[in-house]
Amino acid sequence: MNEHTAGTIRRPRTDDRPLWDLQFGVWGHTALLVAHDLKLFPLLAEKPRTLAEVCAALSIARRPAEALLILCVSLGLAHVQDGHYTLTPLAEEYLLDSSPTYIGGELDFSIASPLSFADLKKAVLTNAPQYRSGDWVKALEEQAEFARAFTRVMHSTSMRPALAWPEVLELSGHRHMLDIGGGSGAHCIGATLRWPSLQATVFDLAPVCAVAQEFVTRHGLQSRIRTLVGDIWNEPFPSADLHFYSMIYHDWPPEKCRLLTQKSFESLDSGGRIIIHEMLYHDDKTGPFTVAAYNIVMLWGAEGQQYSGRELSEMLTEAGFTAVEVKQTWGYWSIVTGRKP
């Protein structure tokens, strides 16, 4: 008898909530972008607000205002008591531009560059990046406005983990950190704030260094952090005993990552350290989901991919580094580090 005959249909063996979460997650994310764009979060930061007060302040009707507020409460971004909505510590730390760990740049980037089904499908079928033809370096070199906007987005991404990883390594014996492809200088800022004897250099393209200098100055670290214009592929690395890469390896395929690893090994003196900072796959590449999704971003917009700690450790060992270890630092972030003997 056919299993689909009335009375014989097999009941589902698993809960379907993960698929519902994924299907409607895109709607939740888009609603978060709308709330951010409408400046709902700074509004709730001023004082507790009723639903009617939110409606009046944002000039929207009750139904959409309530929909956004309920979504924010469900995400742990707001809570409601006696009919008044306020921000949670999570929202205060990450959704207010007065916070050093504000992620508004990431949200603005998502608004300006929405994910396209057609582009992602094309990336899958062609194995080629679709965002700005994947030529990030050329865009950063030739388009100052894009370089400034993108560097600010990456600063938004970087400041949270930049304050965390310097806590898990003993760096008092190091003199100078070279942040290779260092972007906004967030990691130099985090490292020098934690280790007072450490000097640092942001090594990147000219338009990026200009933005980094602004952030360094904002934190009053001009005497300890400098910027240096250079090409990480075609120019020698300046002298340093600590090489740092954050979100650089995931932009490139394995063969190019091995070239960078070998270049660092040859540049460092004995006792020098390399640190690679990334969101890592589990070693068996079964997740986490967020890292797997981030890998889809790389497929869409770059030549690279996310790596596991094992894969990056093998690259370091192959280049000659010893005492290689993987350390989880903050959220999904980890470092892979080794020393030159």
N, C-alpha and C positions, 0 to 999 in steps of 0.2 A: 504493500500500500504506500502511496506517495506520502511523505512525511508532512506535506502541507495540506492534506485532507482534513476537513473539520474534525476537531477533537484530538488531532495527533501533532499539531504544531509544537515544536520544541520550545520551551520557555528559555529566555536568555540566561546564560550561565554567569554573566558578569554585569556589574553596575555600569550604566552608561553615563554617569556624571562626568568622567574625564572628557568625553567627547563634547558634552554640552558646555563644559567649562571652556574648552578650546574654541568651539563654534561661536560662543558669545563673548569670548575674551576680547575679540577685535572690537566689538561694540563698546565694551567697558573701557578699553584703551582710548578709543576715539572720544568717548564722553569725558574722560579725564583731560584730553587735549582741549575740549571745548571749555571745561571748567577753568582750566589754566588760562586760556585765551580771554575768557570773560573776567578774569581776576577774582574768581570766587575765593581763593585761598587768602590773599591779603585782606579781603573784605571780612572773612571770619576771624582773622588774626586781630582785627581792631577791637572787637568786643563780641560777646555772644549775640547771635542774631536769630530772630524768629523767621519762620518761613515767609511771612508777609514782608518782613524787613528785607530779606534777600530778594524777593520779587521786586520790591520798589527800587532797591539799590542797583540791580542789574537790568531793570526794565524788561523783565520777562514774566510770563504768566505763571500761575501757581503750579500747573501740571509739570512743565519742564523744570521749574526750579526744584520741585519736590523730587523729581526723577534724578537730578544731578546730586542732590543732597543725600538721598538714600544710597545711591551708588558710592558716594564718598564715605558714608558711615560703614557700608558693607566692606569696604577696602581698608578700614582702619585709619582713614585720613581725617575723619571728623567723628564727633560723638554728639549725641543729643540728650539733653536733660531739661525737663520741664518746658519742652517746646522750644528750647534755644540750642542752636548749633554752634559748636566751637571746634577749633582744630585740635588734633592729637599731636603728641610730640613728634610722631613720624612726619606729619605734614609740616610742622614748624621747622624741622631740620632740613627738609628736602624740597619744599614747595614755596618757600619765601625767599625773595631775592636778597634779604638782609642776612641770610645764613651763608657761611662759607662753603657749605655742602649742597647748595641749591642746584637742582637738576633742570632748571628752566631751559637751559640751552639745549638739552636733549629733547625736551618736549617741543621747543620751537623748531628744531630740525625735523621732527616727525610731522609737524604741521606743514612745513615748507616742502618736504619730500615724502609724500604719502606712498606707502607700498602699493605697487601695481601688480595685480595678478598676471597681466600680460608680460610685464618685465621679468617677474620672477620665473614664470614658465619658460620664457626665452632663455634666461640664465641657465635653467636646468637643461634645456635641450641643446644649448650651444656651448656650455661650460665656459661662458665668457661673462665678465661683469657688465652690468647694465647702467650703473649710475655714473654719469659723466664719462661714459666709455671706460670706466675703471681707471682712468689716468689721473689719479689723485696728485701725484707729484707735479705733473705739468700744470694742473689747475692751481695748486698751491703756489707754484713759482710765478705764474703769469697773471693770476686774477687776485689782486690784493684784497678785494672785498670778500671773495670766497674764502681766502686764507684766514682773514680775520674772523669771519663767522664760524668757520669750521674749527679753528683753534679755540674759540670760546666754547663751542659745543664740547670739545674734548676736555676742556678744563672742568666743565660741569660734570663730565663723566669721571674725571680723575681725582678730584679733591677728596672724596670720601675714602677711597682705598689708599690715597697718598698719605693720609694721616695714620694709617693702620700698619702698613708693612714695615716701617722703620722700627716699630716696637718689637718685632719678632726676631731681629738680627742684632748681634753685637757689632757695631760699626765704629767704636771708639778708636780702633787701630787704623782706620782709613783716613786719608788726608783729603782726597779729591774725588768727587763723584762726577762722572761724565754721563749725562742723560742723553743717550743717542736717539735722535728723532724725538727730542724731549718736549715738543709741543709747547704748551702754555707755561711749563716750568713747575707744574703742580707737585711733581714728585721731588724735585729739588727743594721746593718749599717745605714739604713734609719732612724730608730727611734732615735738612739743616735746622729746622725747628727742634727736632728730637735730639740731634747730635751736634752740640755747639762748636766742636772743633772741626767740623766737616765743611770744606769748600765745595762748590758745585758749578758745573757748566752745562747749559742747555745748548746742544749741538743740533742745529736744524736749519731749514731754509730761511732766507732773509725776511719774508713777510711774517713768518711764524715767530721768529726771534723778536720782532718788533712788538708783537702782542705779549710774548713772554716777559719782556722787559717791563711792560705795564703792570703785570701781576706781581713780579718781583718787587717793584717799587712800592706797590700797594701794601705789601707786607713788610716793608722796611729792610729788605735783605740785600740791597744793592752791593754791600761790601763783601758779601759771601757768595752770591750767585751772579755769574756773568752769562751772557749769551754769546755764542760763536756761530757765525754763518758757515755752513758747510754741507757737503753732499756725503751722506753716510756710505755710499757705494764707491765713490770715485776719489775721495780724499782721505789722507791718513787721519787717524784719530789723534787728537791732542793728548798730551800726557795726563794720565789719571791712574789711580790704583783701584778704582771701582767703576765698572761699566754697568749701566742700567738701561734696560729696554722695557718700556711698557706699551702694550698693544702695538708692537712693531712686528713681532714674529707672526701674528695671526693675519697680517696683511699680505704675507708672501708664502709661496709654496715651499716645501721642505728644502729643496736644493738651494734656494736663496737664503733661507734661515741658516743652513750649514755654512754658507759663505760668511755671513755676519759673525757666527760663532767662532769660526777660524780666524777671522780678522781681529776679533777681540782677544783671542788667545795669543796671537802673535804680537799684539800691541801692548798687552799688560806685562808688567814685570813679575818676577817670581813673588808669590804671595798675593797677587792681585785677585780681585773677585769679580765675577759676573753675576748679575741678577736679571732674570726674565720674569716679568710681571704680566700675568694673563688670567682670564677665566679658563679653567682647565676642564676637559672631559675627564670622567672616570677612566682609569687605565684600560678597562674593557670596552670603553666607548658605548656604554649603555645609558648615558645621561651625564649630568642633569639636563632636564628639558630646557632650561633657560640657556645653557651653553650650546645645546643642539640648535636652538632657535637663533642664537647669536651666529652660529656657523652658517645659517641660511642667509644672514645679513652679509657675511663675507662672500658667499656664493653670488649674491646679487650685486655687491659693490666693490669687490676687490679680487685679487688673484689668489688670496690665501685661504686659510681655514683655521679653526680652533684646534688646539693640540691637547694631548693628555700630558700629565706630568712625566709619565714613562717615556713618551716620545721626545720631549725636550731634554730630559735627563740623558737619554742616549746621544743626543746631539752634542751635549756638553762633554760627555765621556769620550766620544769619538774625536773631538777636537783636542783632548788632552787634559781637560779640567778634572780635578779630583775632589773628594769630599762633597760630591753632588748630593743635594737634598731638595725635597719639595716641602714647602710649608704653606698651609692655608692661613690667610691673613684676615680677610674681611668679606663676609657674605660669600659670593661665588668666586672671589679673587684669591689667587695663590701666587707664590714666587717659586721659581726654580733657580737654585744658586750653586755655584761651585768655585773652587780656587785653582789658580795656576800654581803648580808645584815649583 
